[in-house]
């Protein structure tokens, strides 16, 4: 990303960058703070966004509060009262009051928020949240709604709507139906 640095186009580079009530195209720094501002992309060790947003953030650590991001890639992500289309992090803490499209993490905690689909390689903890699909080695659920859970261990007080056995049967039936449609489509041509 940095090889395309162009100061005239609005790119910013520095050790510590604070953007308030404004914006930048691409930001490269050790520490970045966006407050009521935004950027197309941010690449830094530590990023804090308050009431702002960025299309793409790459960081060791990001704190997104009352903001938004299209894509977040970080070692540690803390997202509060915000929205993100896609989050990839080793350790992710989402919520309260967040909306996330897709989440991939080693460990994930989702509190009072909504996530469309999440993959947690280690443990997924959901508290008072709604998740469409969760895939994890271990899912710990408290007062949460899950559409489809695929996990080695599912704990908690939630009633999962589709259990792994039913999902396998559904997938096999759907695969057979789609295969049949493909065969019929080839014969019609």
Secondary structure, DSSP 8 states (H G I E B T S, - for coil): -GGG--GGGT-EEEEEEEEESSEEEEEEEEEEEEES-EEEEEEEEEEEEES-EEEEEEEEEEEEES-EEEEEEEEEEEEES-EEEEEEEEEEEEESS-EEEEEEEEEEEEES-EEEEEEEEEEEEEES-EEEEEEEEEEEEES-EEEEEEEEEEEES---SB-HHHHHHHHHHHHHHHHHHHHHHHHH-
